[in-house]
Amino acid sequence: MKKIIIYQLFIISSIFFFSCTTNKELVQEVQIPKITQPTPTPEKSLQIQPRSPLVLTFCGDLMCHNENAKTSSFSEIYKDIEPIILNDTLTFANLETPVNDELPFSGFPAFNVKNSYVDAAINAGIDVFSLANNHSNDGNLASILKTIEYFNSVQNKGIYFAGIHQKSDSKESSLSYQIIKKNGWRIIFASYTQILNRMTALDYIDYYPNTKIANDALKKQLIHLNNTYEHDIFILSVHCNEPEYVIEVPQAQKEWYTELQNCGVDIIWANHPHILQEWECFTDKQGNCDSMVMYSLGNLISGQRRPWPNTEHPEDILEYTGDSVLMQLTIVDNYKKTDKTFTIQKIKPIYITTHITKWQGDYLIKQLTPEFIDSMPEYLQKYYTKRLELIKQIKGKIIYK
């Protein structure tokens, strides 16, 4: 990892989002001149040295429709993004299906995958899984327990998960969480859902519907975690009860996430709409970006763009289910110890698309770059060029306090 330096707010603003005209500009690293540090005196050498940066990549929904289950090689799904997610610190994905190796693959409306499907995602570089969503109990209690069994079996590979749990009568532990330790950093990771498709096995799911009673209970749990466990960053996955296939974010949702931030959550990573929505980064009093909300990162992979891209109407709302971003955050040590111990130095949205191979019918994740577009037949070049133009219109912004 590169040595950490302190950046001013104008540098953050200049590299942050969204004025780039090509995907290549967004993906490439932005080089910042290093500040030469003076040789420390013996007294200064006793000071705490800043930790190496964290590079966190957040993905959208990892789905498995029938089309995905028929992909000839699950490992091929991720080949084009492996160089990104194998070389970051942690990659996060929302797994929207139970994992039960004793049942066959099953698509919508009651999902199930075998271990091999998730194995491929892990081998490609996904480290952290949110398991709380409206499909968590598609296989009822038996599949929840099988899913827990599977993820317990891969923890020795450095895999983390939250959102479902073994039943507990303790009110202190009703929200599952994990403490992730990386490069001297401590991250609290938790996950909950506001919506379920069936009311079964509720004691095993981090389920807090959007009601006053449930919201108050959730906030109590978040405050408890924030105050009890020493940590640097608190990340919360939210499977929101908001309309699917809608780009606009309701104001009520933004207000609710502000309440969650007030409970100590630093990064809110939301999902469920299946299409990309805006994101917001918030500054502290010194102008450092120290918290973030991603309202929806759409789909990482799904079969919702089917059976073939709508080349006649690329602007159709369902075409948005096939395009999104990998949202990559570079987090550096704020060793001045002001409001928080970290600063989000850089946000890099990496545009991706679900590409369907014409003859095999494989659904593969591709970086949506000019180079990829140029490699396509002319009619797909026009389609993907329009898709990239449309998806780039969904942007992020900095909120100054």
TORKOL-4160 file (C-alpha; in steps of 0.2 Angstrom, whole numbers, padded with zeros to 4 digits, m for minus):
401
<pt num="1" X="0000" Y="0000" Z="0000"/>
<pt num="2" X="0006" Y="0017" Z="m0003"/>
<pt num="3" X="0011" Y="0029" Z="0011"/>
<pt num="4" X="m0003" Y="0039" Z="0018"/>
<pt num="5" X="m0003" Y="0058" Z="0016"/>
<pt num="6" X="m0015" Y="0071" Z="0021"/>
<pt num="7" X="m0026" Y="0079" Z="0007"/>
<pt num="8" X="m0035" Y="0095" Z="0007"/>
<pt num="9" X="m0054" Y="0096" Z="0004"/>
<pt num="10" X="m0051" Y="0104" Z="m0013"/>
<pt num="11" X="m0041" Y="0088" Z="m0019"/>
<pt num="12" X="m0055" Y="0077" Z="m0013"/>
<pt num="13" X="m0067" Y="0087" Z="m0023"/>
<pt num="14" X="m0057" Y="0088" Z="m0038"/>
<pt num="15" X="m0055" Y="0069" Z="m0039"/>
<pt num="16" X="m0072" Y="0064" Z="m0032"/>
<pt num="17" X="m0085" Y="0061" Z="m0045"/>
<pt num="18" X="m0092" Y="0064" Z="m0059"/>
<pt num="19" X="m0086" Y="0076" Z="m0072"/>
<pt num="20" X="m0076" Y="0064" Z="m0082"/>
<pt num="21" X="m0081" Y="0061" Z="m0099"/>
<pt num="22" X="m0075" Y="0043" Z="m0101"/>
<pt num="23" X="m0075" Y="0028" Z="m0091"/>
<pt num="24" X="m0056" Y="0026" Z="m0093"/>
<pt num="25" X="m0054" Y="0043" Z="m0083"/>
<pt num="26" X="m0065" Y="0036" Z="m0069"/>
<pt num="27" X="m0056" Y="0020" Z="m0067"/>
<pt num="28" X="m0038" Y="0026" Z="m0068"/>
<pt num="29" X="m0029" Y="0030" Z="m0052"/>
<pt num="30" X="m0027" Y="0049" Z="m0049"/>
<pt num="31" X="m0009" Y="0053" Z="m0044"/>
<pt num="32" X="m0007" Y="0066" Z="m0031"/>
<pt num="33" X="0010" Y="0073" Z="m0027"/>
<pt num="34" X="0018" Y="0067" Z="m0011"/>
<pt num="35" X="0022" Y="0079" Z="0003"/>
<pt num="36" X="0040" Y="0077" Z="0009"/>
<pt num="37" X="0040" Y="0073" Z="0027"/>
<pt num="38" X="0054" Y="0080" Z="0038"/>
<pt num="39" X="0065" Y="0067" Z="0046"/>
<pt num="40" X="0057" Y="0064" Z="0064"/>
<pt num="41" X="0067" Y="0069" Z="0079"/>
<pt num="42" X="0069" Y="0056" Z="0093"/>
<pt num="43" X="0053" Y="0063" Z="0102"/>
<pt num="44" X="0043" Y="0063" Z="0086"/>
<pt num="45" X="0047" Y="0045" Z="0082"/>
<pt num="46" X="0037" Y="0040" Z="0097"/>
<pt num="47" X="0021" Y="0046" Z="0088"/>
<pt num="48" X="0008" Y="0034" Z="0081"/>
<pt num="49" X="0012" Y="0032" Z="0063"/>
<pt num="50" X="m0003" Y="0032" Z="0051"/>
<pt num="51" X="m0010" Y="0015" Z="0045"/>
<pt num="52" X="m0010" Y="0009" Z="0027"/>
<pt num="53" X="m0025" Y="0014" Z="0017"/>
<pt num="54" X="m0040" Y="0003" Z="0015"/>
<pt num="55" X="m0047" Y="0000" Z="m0002"/>
<pt num="56" X="m0065" Y="m0005" Z="0000"/>
<pt num="57" X="m0076" Y="m0010" Z="m0015"/>
<pt num="58" X="m0095" Y="m0011" Z="m0013"/>
<pt num="59" X="m0105" Y="m0021" Z="m0026"/>
<pt num="60" X="m0124" Y="m0022" Z="m0029"/>
<pt num="61" X="m0135" Y="m0038" Z="m0028"/>
<pt num="62" X="m0127" Y="m0054" Z="m0032"/>
<pt num="63" X="m0142" Y="m0063" Z="m0039"/>
<pt num="64" X="m0145" Y="m0080" Z="m0047"/>
<pt num="65" X="m0159" Y="m0081" Z="m0059"/>
<pt num="66" X="m0162" Y="m0097" Z="m0069"/>
<pt num="67" X="m0151" Y="m0089" Z="m0083"/>
<pt num="68" X="m0136" Y="m0086" Z="m0071"/>
<pt num="69" X="m0137" Y="m0104" Z="m0065"/>
<pt num="70" X="m0135" Y="m0110" Z="m0083"/>
<pt num="71" X="m0119" Y="m0100" Z="m0086"/>
<pt num="72" X="m0106" Y="m0113" Z="m0092"/>
<pt num="73" X="m0093" Y="m0108" Z="m0079"/>
<pt num="74" X="m0097" Y="m0098" Z="m0063"/>
<pt num="75" X="m0079" Y="m0092" Z="m0062"/>
<pt num="76" X="m0080" Y="m0084" Z="m0079"/>
<pt num="77" X="m0094" Y="m0072" Z="m0072"/>
<pt num="78" X="m0081" Y="m0062" Z="m0063"/>
<pt num="79" X="m0065" Y="m0064" Z="m0074"/>
<pt num="80" X="m0066" Y="m0046" Z="m0081"/>
<pt num="81" X="m0067" Y="m0038" Z="m0063"/>
<pt num="82" X="m0055" Y="m0050" Z="m0054"/>
<pt num="83" X="m0040" Y="m0038" Z="m0056"/>
<pt num="84" X="m0051" Y="m0025" Z="m0046"/>
<pt num="85" X="m0058" Y="m0035" Z="m0032"/>
<pt num="86" X="m0043" Y="m0047" Z="m0029"/>
<pt num="87" X="m0032" Y="m0032" Z="m0027"/>
<pt num="88" X="m0042" Y="m0021" Z="m0015"/>
<pt num="89" X="m0043" Y="m0024" Z="0004"/>
<pt num="90" X="m0061" Y="m0030" Z="0005"/>
<pt num="91" X="m0075" Y="m0032" Z="m0007"/>
<pt num="92" X="m0094" Y="m0032" Z="m0001"/>
<pt num="93" X="m0109" Y="m0040" Z="m0010"/>
<pt num="94" X="m0127" Y="m0043" Z="m0006"/>
<pt num="95" X="m0131" Y="m0061" Z="m0008"/>
<pt num="96" X="m0149" Y="m0062" Z="m0013"/>
<pt num="97" X="m0152" Y="m0080" Z="m0011"/>
<pt num="98" X="m0150" Y="m0094" Z="0002"/>
<pt num="99" X="m0136" Y="m0107" Z="0000"/>
<pt num="100" X="m0142" Y="m0125" Z="0002"/>
<pt num="101" X="m0132" Y="m0138" Z="m0007"/>
<pt num="102" X="m0145" Y="m0151" Z="m0004"/>
<pt num="103" X="m0158" Y="m0142" Z="m0015"/>
<pt num="104" X="m0157" Y="m0138" Z="m0034"/>
<pt num="105" X="m0154" Y="m0121" Z="m0041"/>
<pt num="106" X="m0169" Y="m0111" Z="m0041"/>
<pt num="107" X="m0173" Y="m0094" Z="m0048"/>
<pt num="108" X="m0187" Y="m0081" Z="m0044"/>
<pt num="109" X="m0198" Y="m0081" Z="m0034"/>
<pt num="110" X="m0189" Y="m0093" Z="m0022"/>
<pt num="111" X="m0171" Y="m0093" Z="m0024"/>
<pt num="112" X="m0158" Y="m0106" Z="m0020"/>
<pt num="113" X="m0140" Y="m0109" Z="m0025"/>
<pt num="114" X="m0127" Y="m0122" Z="m0022"/>
<pt num="115" X="m0111" Y="m0120" Z="m0014"/>
<pt num="116" X="m0102" Y="m0119" Z="m0030"/>
<pt num="117" X="m0110" Y="m0103" Z="m0035"/>
<pt num="118" X="m0104" Y="m0093" Z="m0020"/>
<pt num="119" X="m0087" Y="m0102" Z="m0021"/>
<pt num="120" X="m0084" Y="m0094" Z="m0037"/>
<pt num="121" X="m0088" Y="m0077" Z="m0030"/>
<pt num="122" X="m0076" Y="m0079" Z="m0016"/>
<pt num="123" X="m0062" Y="m0086" Z="m0027"/>
<pt num="124" X="m0065" Y="m0070" Z="m0038"/>
<pt num="125" X="m0062" Y="m0059" Z="m0023"/>
<pt num="126" X="m0078" Y="m0055" Z="m0014"/>
<pt num="127" X="m0074" Y="m0056" Z="0005"/>
<pt num="128" X="m0089" Y="m0048" Z="0014"/>
<pt num="129" X="m0107" Y="m0054" Z="0012"/>
<pt num="130" X="m0124" Y="m0046" Z="0017"/>
<pt num="131" X="m0137" Y="m0060" Z="0019"/>
<pt num="132" X="m0152" Y="m0050" Z="0026"/>
<pt num="133" X="m0164" Y="m0046" Z="0012"/>
<pt num="134" X="m0182" Y="m0051" Z="0006"/>
<pt num="135" X="m0175" Y="m0068" Z="m0001"/>
<pt num="136" X="m0166" Y="m0073" Z="0015"/>
<pt num="137" X="m0179" Y="m0086" Z="0020"/>
<pt num="138" X="m0185" Y="m0091" Z="0003"/>
<pt num="139" X="m0180" Y="m0109" Z="0008"/>
<pt num="140" X="m0187" Y="m0106" Z="0026"/>
<pt num="141" X="m0178" Y="m0111" Z="0041"/>
<pt num="142" X="m0169" Y="m0126" Z="0034"/>
<pt num="143" X="m0160" Y="m0116" Z="0021"/>
<pt num="144" X="m0156" Y="m0102" Z="0033"/>
<pt num="145" X="m0147" Y="m0115" Z="0044"/>
<pt num="146" X="m0138" Y="m0122" Z="0028"/>
<pt num="147" X="m0133" Y="m0104" Z="0023"/>
<pt num="148" X="m0125" Y="m0101" Z="0040"/>
<pt num="149" X="m0117" Y="m0118" Z="0040"/>
<pt num="150" X="m0109" Y="m0114" Z="0023"/>
<pt num="151" X="m0103" Y="m0097" Z="0028"/>
<pt num="152" X="m0096" Y="m0104" Z="0044"/>
<pt num="153" X="m0086" Y="m0116" Z="0034"/>
<pt num="154" X="m0077" Y="m0102" Z="0023"/>
<pt num="155" X="m0073" Y="m0091" Z="0038"/>
<pt num="156" X="m0056" Y="m0098" Z="0038"/>
<pt num="157" X="m0053" Y="m0091" Z="0021"/>
<pt num="158" X="m0056" Y="m0073" Z="0028"/>
<pt num="159" X="m0074" Y="m0072" Z="0023"/>
<pt num="160" X="m0086" Y="m0062" Z="0033"/>
<pt num="161" X="m0105" Y="m0061" Z="0034"/>
<pt num="162" X="m0120" Y="m0053" Z="0043"/>
<pt num="163" X="m0139" Y="m0052" Z="0042"/>
<pt num="164" X="m0144" Y="m0070" Z="0047"/>
<pt num="165" X="m0139" Y="m0079" Z="0063"/>
<pt num="166" X="m0142" Y="m0093" Z="0075"/>
<pt num="167" X="m0157" Y="m0090" Z="0086"/>
<pt num="168" X="m0153" Y="m0081" Z="0102"/>
<pt num="169" X="m0164" Y="m0075" Z="0116"/>
<pt num="170" X="m0152" Y="m0061" Z="0121"/>
<pt num="171" X="m0158" Y="m0044" Z="0117"/>
<pt num="172" X="m0140" Y="m0038" Z="0117"/>
<pt num="173" X="m0136" Y="m0049" Z="0102"/>
<pt num="174" X="m0152" Y="m0048" Z="0091"/>
<pt num="175" X="m0143" Y="m0039" Z="0077"/>
<pt num="176" X="m0129" Y="m0049" Z="0070"/>
<pt num="177" X="m0112" Y="m0041" Z="0067"/>
<pt num="178" X="m0094" Y="m0045" Z="0064"/>
<pt num="179" X="m0078" Y="m0036" Z="0069"/>
<pt num="180" X="m0066" Y="m0036" Z="0054"/>
<pt num="181" X="m0048" Y="m0032" Z="0057"/>
<pt num="182" X="m0037" Y="m0027" Z="0042"/>
<pt num="183" X="m0021" Y="m0018" Z="0042"/>
<pt num="184" X="m0023" Y="m0011" Z="0059"/>
<pt num="185" X="m0041" Y="m0006" Z="0056"/>
<pt num="186" X="m0056" Y="m0012" Z="0065"/>
<pt num="187" X="m0073" Y="m0012" Z="0056"/>
<pt num="188" X="m0090" Y="m0016" Z="0063"/>
<pt num="189" X="m0100" Y="m0024" Z="0049"/>
<pt num="190" X="m0119" Y="m0027" Z="0051"/>
<pt num="191" X="m0134" Y="m0030" Z="0040"/>
<pt num="192" X="m0152" Y="m0029" Z="0041"/>
<pt num="193" X="m0168" Y="m0029" Z="0030"/>
<pt num="194" X="m0184" Y="m0019" Z="0031"/>
<pt num="195" X="m0193" Y="m0032" Z="0020"/>
<pt num="196" X="m0196" Y="m0051" Z="0019"/>
<pt num="197" X="m0207" Y="m0060" Z="0006"/>
<pt num="198" X="m0213" Y="m0073" Z="0019"/>
<pt num="199" X="m0215" Y="m0072" Z="0038"/>
<pt num="200" X="m0205" Y="m0087" Z="0043"/>
<pt num="201" X="m0190" Y="m0090" Z="0054"/>
<pt num="202" X="m0190" Y="m0072" Z="0059"/>
<pt num="203" X="m0179" Y="m0075" Z="0074"/>
<pt num="204" X="m0165" Y="m0080" Z="0063"/>
<pt num="205" X="m0165" Y="m0064" Z="0052"/>
<pt num="206" X="m0160" Y="m0047" Z="0056"/>
<pt num="207" X="m0177" Y="m0040" Z="0051"/>
<pt num="208" X="m0182" Y="m0023" Z="0056"/>
<pt num="209" X="m0198" Y="m0017" Z="0046"/>
<pt num="210" X="m0200" Y="0002" Z="0044"/>
<pt num="211" X="m0211" Y="0005" Z="0059"/>
<pt num="212" X="m0207" Y="0016" Z="0074"/>
<pt num="213" X="m0206" Y="0002" Z="0086"/>
<pt num="214" X="m0194" Y="m0008" Z="0075"/>
<pt num="215" X="m0184" Y="0007" Z="0070"/>
<pt num="216" X="m0182" Y="0012" Z="0088"/>
<pt num="217" X="m0176" Y="m0006" Z="0092"/>
<pt num="218" X="m0163" Y="m0005" Z="0078"/>
<pt num="219" X="m0156" Y="0012" Z="0083"/>
<pt num="220" X="m0154" Y="0005" Z="0101"/>
<pt num="221" X="m0144" Y="m0010" Z="0094"/>
<pt num="222" X="m0133" Y="0001" Z="0083"/>
<pt num="223" X="m0129" Y="0013" Z="0097"/>
<pt num="224" X="m0125" Y="m0002" Z="0108"/>
<pt num="225" X="m0113" Y="m0009" Z="0095"/>
<pt num="226" X="m0105" Y="0008" Z="0092"/>
<pt num="227" X="m0103" Y="0011" Z="0111"/>
<pt num="228" X="m0097" Y="m0006" Z="0116"/>
<pt num="229" X="m0084" Y="m0012" Z="0103"/>
<pt num="230" X="m0068" Y="m0002" Z="0099"/>
<pt num="231" X="m0068" Y="0002" Z="0081"/>
<pt num="232" X="m0063" Y="0014" Z="0067"/>
<pt num="233" X="m0077" Y="0012" Z="0054"/>
<pt num="234" X="m0095" Y="0006" Z="0056"/>
<pt num="235" X="m0103" Y="m0001" Z="0040"/>
<pt num="236" X="m0121" Y="m0005" Z="0039"/>
<pt num="237" X="m0130" Y="m0014" Z="0025"/>
<pt num="238" X="m0148" Y="m0009" Z="0023"/>
<pt num="239" X="m0160" Y="m0019" Z="0012"/>
<pt num="240" X="m0173" Y="m0006" Z="0010"/>
<pt num="241" X="m0192" Y="m0007" Z="0008"/>
<pt num="242" X="m0192" Y="0005" Z="m0007"/>
<pt num="243" X="m0199" Y="0003" Z="m0024"/>
<pt num="244" X="m0189" Y="m0007" Z="m0036"/>
<pt num="245" X="m0183" Y="0000" Z="m0053"/>
<pt num="246" X="m0185" Y="0018" Z="m0047"/>
<pt num="247" X="m0170" Y="0030" Z="m0049"/>
<pt num="248" X="m0176" Y="0044" Z="m0038"/>
<pt num="249" X="m0172" Y="0042" Z="m0019"/>
<pt num="250" X="m0187" Y="0046" Z="m0008"/>
<pt num="251" X="m0184" Y="0060" Z="0004"/>
<pt num="252" X="m0190" Y="0050" Z="0019"/>
<pt num="253" X="m0177" Y="0037" Z="0015"/>
<pt num="254" X="m0163" Y="0050" Z="0016"/>
<pt num="255" X="m0170" Y="0057" Z="0033"/>
<pt num="256" X="m0170" Y="0039" Z="0040"/>
<pt num="257" X="m0152" Y="0036" Z="0035"/>
<pt num="258" X="m0147" Y="0052" Z="0044"/>
<pt num="259" X="m0155" Y="0045" Z="0060"/>
<pt num="260" X="m0144" Y="0029" Z="0057"/>
<pt num="261" X="m0129" Y="0040" Z="0055"/>
<pt num="262" X="m0133" Y="0049" Z="0071"/>
<pt num="263" X="m0132" Y="0031" Z="0079"/>
<pt num="264" X="m0113" Y="0030" Z="0074"/>
<pt num="265" X="m0114" Y="0022" Z="0057"/>
<pt num="266" X="m0101" Y="0029" Z="0045"/>
<pt num="267" X="m0105" Y="0020" Z="0029"/>
<pt num="268" X="m0123" Y="0015" Z="0024"/>
<pt num="269" X="m0123" Y="0003" Z="0009"/>
<pt num="270" X="m0141" Y="0000" Z="0004"/>
<pt num="271" X="m0149" Y="m0011" Z="m0009"/>
<pt num="272" X="m0165" Y="m0018" Z="m0016"/>
<pt num="273" X="m0171" Y="m0007" Z="m0030"/>
<pt num="274" X="m0160" Y="m0017" Z="m0043"/>
<pt num="275" X="m0154" Y="m0002" Z="m0052"/>
<pt num="276" X="m0141" Y="0011" Z="m0048"/>
<pt num="277" X="m0146" Y="0027" Z="m0038"/>
<pt num="278" X="m0136" Y="0042" Z="m0032"/>
<pt num="279" X="m0124" Y="0042" Z="m0018"/>
<pt num="280" X="m0119" Y="0055" Z="m0005"/>
<pt num="281" X="m0103" Y="0059" Z="0004"/>
<pt num="282" X="m0103" Y="0070" Z="0020"/>
<pt num="283" X="m0089" Y="0081" Z="0027"/>
<pt num="284" X="m0084" Y="0084" Z="0045"/>
<pt num="285" X="m0081" Y="0102" Z="0051"/>
<pt num="286" X="m0064" Y="0102" Z="0044"/>
<pt num="287" X="m0070" Y="0098" Z="0027"/>
<pt num="288" X="m0064" Y="0079" Z="0027"/>
<pt num="289" X="m0076" Y="0067" Z="0020"/>
<pt num="290" X="m0080" Y="0055" Z="0034"/>
<pt num="291" X="m0096" Y="0046" Z="0030"/>
<pt num="292" X="m0106" Y="0040" Z="0015"/>
<pt num="293" X="m0123" Y="0034" Z="0009"/>
<pt num="294" X="m0125" Y="0023" Z="m0006"/>
<pt num="295" X="m0143" Y="0022" Z="m0009"/>
<pt num="296" X="m0143" Y="0008" Z="m0021"/>
<pt num="297" X="m0129" Y="0000" Z="m0031"/>
<pt num="298" X="m0141" Y="m0010" Z="m0042"/>
<pt num="299" X="m0136" Y="m0028" Z="m0047"/>
<pt num="300" X="m0118" Y="m0035" Z="m0048"/>
<pt num="301" X="m0125" Y="m0049" Z="m0058"/>
<pt num="302" X="m0142" Y="m0055" Z="m0062"/>
<pt num="303" X="m0153" Y="m0062" Z="m0076"/>
<pt num="304" X="m0165" Y="m0047" Z="m0076"/>
<pt num="305" X="m0158" Y="m0041" Z="m0093"/>
<pt num="306" X="m0166" Y="m0055" Z="m0103"/>
<pt num="307" X="m0167" Y="m0064" Z="m0115"/>
<pt num="308" X="m0156" Y="m0051" Z="m0124"/>
<pt num="309" X="m0153" Y="m0033" Z="m0122"/>
<pt num="310" X="m0167" Y="m0021" Z="m0128"/>
<pt num="311" X="m0157" Y="m0014" Z="m0142"/>
<pt num="312" X="m0172" Y="m0004" Z="m0149"/>
<pt num="313" X="m0175" Y="0004" Z="m0132"/>
<pt num="314" X="m0159" Y="0005" Z="m0122"/>
<pt num="315" X="m0167" Y="0018" Z="m0111"/>
<pt num="316" X="m0181" Y="0006" Z="m0105"/>
<pt num="317" X="m0180" Y="0006" Z="m0086"/>
<pt num="318" X="m0177" Y="m0013" Z="m0085"/>
<pt num="319" X="m0161" Y="m0011" Z="m0095"/>
<pt num="320" X="m0154" Y="m0002" Z="m0079"/>
<pt num="321" X="m0154" Y="m0019" Z="m0070"/>
<pt num="322" X="m0140" Y="m0024" Z="m0081"/>
<pt num="323" X="m0128" Y="m0009" Z="m0078"/>
<pt num="324" X="m0121" Y="m0002" Z="m0062"/>
<pt num="325" X="m0104" Y="0002" Z="m0053"/>
<pt num="326" X="m0092" Y="m0005" Z="m0042"/>
<pt num="327" X="m0090" Y="0008" Z="m0029"/>
<pt num="328" X="m0072" Y="0009" Z="m0023"/>
<pt num="329" X="m0068" Y="0019" Z="m0008"/>
<pt num="330" X="m0050" Y="0023" Z="m0003"/>
<pt num="331" X="m0049" Y="0027" Z="0016"/>
<pt num="332" X="m0034" Y="0034" Z="0024"/>
<pt num="333" X="m0029" Y="0037" Z="0042"/>
<pt num="334" X="m0034" Y="0053" Z="0050"/>
<pt num="335" X="m0021" Y="0053" Z="0063"/>
<pt num="336" X="m0024" Y="0071" Z="0068"/>
<pt num="337" X="m0038" Y="0063" Z="0078"/>
<pt num="338" X="m0051" Y="0076" Z="0075"/>
<pt num="339" X="m0069" Y="0070" Z="0074"/>
<pt num="340" X="m0065" Y="0053" Z="0067"/>
<pt num="341" X="m0050" Y="0042" Z="0064"/>
<pt num="342" X="m0052" Y="0041" Z="0045"/>
<pt num="343" X="m0055" Y="0051" Z="0030"/>
<pt num="344" X="m0063" Y="0045" Z="0013"/>
<pt num="345" X="m0049" Y="0051" Z="0002"/>
<pt num="346" X="m0056" Y="0045" Z="m0015"/>
<pt num="347" X="m0072" Y="0038" Z="m0022"/>
<pt num="348" X="m0070" Y="0029" Z="m0038"/>
<pt num="349" X="m0086" Y="0022" Z="m0047"/>
<pt num="350" X="m0081" Y="0009" Z="m0059"/>
<pt num="351" X="m0095" Y="0006" Z="m0072"/>
<pt num="352" X="m0100" Y="m0012" Z="m0076"/>
<pt num="353" X="m0112" Y="m0021" Z="m0087"/>
<pt num="354" X="m0120" Y="m0038" Z="m0088"/>
<pt num="355" X="m0115" Y="m0045" Z="m0105"/>
<pt num="356" X="m0124" Y="m0060" Z="m0112"/>
<pt num="357" X="m0114" Y="m0070" Z="m0124"/>
<pt num="358" X="m0124" Y="m0073" Z="m0140"/>
<pt num="359" X="m0121" Y="m0091" Z="m0143"/>
<pt num="360" X="m0118" Y="m0099" Z="m0126"/>
<pt num="361" X="m0130" Y="m0088" Z="m0117"/>
<pt num="362" X="m0118" Y="m0084" Z="m0102"/>
<pt num="363" X="m0121" Y="m0069" Z="m0091"/>
<pt num="364" X="m0105" Y="m0061" Z="m0088"/>
<pt num="365" X="m0099" Y="m0045" Z="m0078"/>
<pt num="366" X="m0089" Y="m0034" Z="m0090"/>
<pt num="367" X="m0081" Y="m0017" Z="m0086"/>
<pt num="368" X="m0092" Y="m0005" Z="m0097"/>
<pt num="369" X="m0077" Y="0004" Z="m0105"/>
<pt num="370" X="m0074" Y="0011" Z="m0122"/>
<pt num="371" X="m0063" Y="m0003" Z="m0126"/>
<pt num="372" X="m0076" Y="m0016" Z="m0122"/>
<pt num="373" X="m0089" Y="m0006" Z="m0132"/>
<pt num="374" X="m0077" Y="m0006" Z="m0147"/>
<pt num="375" X="m0075" Y="m0024" Z="m0146"/>
<pt num="376" X="m0094" Y="m0027" Z="m0149"/>
<pt num="377" X="m0103" Y="m0029" Z="m0165"/>
<pt num="378" X="m0110" Y="m0012" Z="m0172"/>
<pt num="379" X="m0128" Y="m0014" Z="m0166"/>
<pt num="380" X="m0121" Y="m0018" Z="m0148"/>
<pt num="381" X="m0109" Y="m0004" Z="m0149"/>
<pt num="382" X="m0124" Y="0008" Z="m0151"/>
<pt num="383" X="m0133" Y="0000" Z="m0137"/>
<pt num="384" X="m0119" Y="0000" Z="m0124"/>
<pt num="385" X="m0114" Y="0018" Z="m0129"/>
<pt num="386" X="m0131" Y="0023" Z="m0125"/>
<pt num="387" X="m0131" Y="0013" Z="m0109"/>
<pt num="388" X="m0115" Y="0021" Z="m0103"/>
<pt num="389" X="m0122" Y="0038" Z="m0107"/>
<pt num="390" X="m0137" Y="0035" Z="m0097"/>
<pt num="391" X="m0129" Y="0026" Z="m0082"/>
<pt num="392" X="m0116" Y="0041" Z="m0080"/>
<pt num="393" X="m0131" Y="0053" Z="m0077"/>
<pt num="394" X="m0133" Y="0045" Z="m0060"/>
<pt num="395" X="m0121" Y="0054" Z="m0049"/>
<pt num="396" X="m0115" Y="0057" Z="m0032"/>
<pt num="397" X="m0112" Y="0073" Z="m0022"/>
<pt num="398" X="m0103" Y="0080" Z="m0007"/>
<pt num="399" X="m0114" Y="0086" Z="0007"/>
<pt num="400" X="m0104" Y="0100" Z="0017"/>
<pt num="401" X="m0109" Y="0101" Z="0035"/>
